[in-house]
Amino acid sequence: MLAERNPQAVYRRVELDARVQGADPQQLLALCYEQLISALGSARFAHDKGDNRMKSEALTRAVSALTALHFGVTGEGGVADALRHLYTSARKSVLDSVLAFDADTLERIRGDFIDISRALTPTRAN
């Protein structure tokens, strides 16, 4: 099965699996954000290059990351409901772009998640 895949994709999957296995909840959250941000950027790049297969793969990765983020939300009300709404809305926009690619909307979503990711990442002292 691995022989059928792109070597870069296989390496990326092995690396991701290793990172997931050794991660605590905060690291898993950061990893999901990283995967989402990367996938949205890849989808835009693929769209600009006219590579529909790569675009489809990237959008699928983005949906997977958003699904994982959504399922990871615990609790009710307040922040939990706001996060569920954010993830659901972003997922709908990504899925809508499968049929009618909307680069501007996906770039706004990507920017929002970059901002959230930065806010969640503690600053490092130099």
C-alpha positions as CSV (number, residue, x, y, z in Angstrom):
1,M,0.0,0.0,0.0
2,L,2.8,2.4,0.8
3,A,4.4,1.8,-2.6
4,E,1.3,3.3,-4.3
5,R,1.7,6.7,-2.5
6,N,3.8,9.7,-3.1
7,P,7.0,9.4,-1.0
8,Q,6.5,12.9,0.5
9,A,2.9,12.0,1.5
10,V,4.1,8.8,3.2
11,Y,6.9,10.7,5.1
12,R,4.4,13.4,6.1
13,R,2.0,10.7,7.4
14,V,4.7,8.8,9.4
15,E,5.9,12.1,10.9
16,L,2.3,13.1,11.8
17,D,1.6,9.7,13.4
18,A,4.8,9.9,15.5
19,R,3.9,13.5,16.7
20,V,0.3,12.4,17.6
21,Q,1.5,9.4,19.6
22,G,3.8,11.4,21.8
23,A,1.6,14.5,22.2
24,D,-0.3,15.9,25.2
25,P,-3.7,17.6,24.7
26,Q,-2.2,21.0,24.2
27,Q,0.3,19.7,21.6
28,L,-2.6,17.9,19.8
29,L,-4.5,21.1,19.6
30,A,-1.5,22.9,18.2
31,L,-0.9,20.1,15.7
32,C,-4.5,20.3,14.5
33,Y,-4.2,24.0,14.0
34,E,-0.8,23.5,12.2
35,Q,-2.3,20.9,9.9
36,L,-5.4,23.1,9.1
37,I,-3.3,26.1,8.4
38,S,-0.9,24.1,6.2
39,A,-3.8,22.4,4.3
40,L,-5.6,25.6,3.6
41,G,-2.3,27.1,2.2
42,S,-1.7,24.0,0.1
43,A,-5.3,24.2,-1.3
44,R,-4.7,27.8,-2.4
45,F,-1.4,26.9,-4.0
46,A,-2.8,23.9,-5.8
47,H,-5.8,26.0,-7.0
48,D,-3.5,28.6,-8.4
49,K,-1.4,25.9,-10.1
50,G,-4.5,24.2,-11.5
51,D,-3.7,20.9,-9.6
52,N,-7.1,19.6,-8.7
53,R,-5.8,16.4,-7.2
54,M,-3.5,18.3,-4.8
55,K,-6.3,20.8,-4.1
56,S,-8.7,18.0,-3.2
57,E,-6.2,16.3,-0.9
58,A,-5.5,19.6,0.9
59,L,-9.2,20.3,1.4
60,T,-9.7,16.8,2.7
61,R,-6.9,17.4,5.2
62,A,-8.4,20.7,6.2
63,V,-11.8,19.0,6.8
64,S,-10.1,16.3,8.8
65,A,-8.3,18.8,11.0
66,L,-11.5,20.7,11.6
67,T,-13.4,17.5,12.4
68,A,-10.7,16.6,15.0
69,L,-10.9,20.1,16.5
70,H,-14.7,19.9,16.7
71,F,-14.6,16.5,18.4
72,G,-12.0,17.7,20.9
73,V,-14.2,20.4,22.3
74,T,-15.5,19.5,25.8
75,G,-18.1,21.2,27.9
76,E,-21.2,23.2,27.1
77,G,-21.9,26.9,26.7
78,G,-19.6,29.8,26.5
79,V,-16.2,29.1,24.9
80,A,-17.1,25.5,24.0
81,D,-20.2,26.5,22.0
82,A,-18.2,29.3,20.3
83,L,-15.5,26.9,19.3
84,R,-18.0,24.4,17.9
85,H,-19.6,27.2,15.9
86,L,-16.2,28.3,14.6
87,Y,-15.2,24.8,13.6
88,T,-18.6,24.0,12.0
89,S,-18.6,27.3,10.0
90,A,-15.1,26.8,8.8
91,R,-15.8,23.2,7.8
92,K,-18.8,24.3,5.8
93,S,-16.8,26.9,4.0
94,V,-14.0,24.4,3.2
95,L,-16.6,21.9,1.9
96,D,-18.3,24.6,-0.2
97,S,-14.9,25.2,-1.8
98,V,-14.8,21.7,-3.0
99,L,-17.4,22.6,-5.6
100,A,-16.8,26.3,-6.0
101,F,-13.3,27.3,-4.8
102,D,-13.4,30.5,-2.8
103,A,-9.8,31.5,-2.3
104,D,-10.7,34.7,-0.4
105,T,-12.8,32.9,2.2
106,L,-10.3,30.2,2.7
107,E,-7.5,32.8,3.1
108,R,-9.6,34.6,5.8
109,I,-10.2,31.3,7.6
110,R,-6.5,30.5,7.4
111,G,-5.7,33.9,8.8
112,D,-8.1,33.5,11.7
113,F,-6.6,30.2,12.6
114,I,-3.1,31.6,12.4
115,D,-4.1,34.3,14.8
116,I,-5.7,31.8,17.2
117,S,-2.7,29.5,17.0
118,R,-0.4,32.4,17.8
119,A,-2.5,33.3,20.8
120,L,-2.4,29.8,22.1
121,T,1.4,29.5,21.7
122,P,3.3,30.7,24.7
123,T,6.0,33.2,23.9
124,R,9.5,32.0,24.3
125,A,12.1,34.0,26.2
126,N,15.3,34.6,24.2
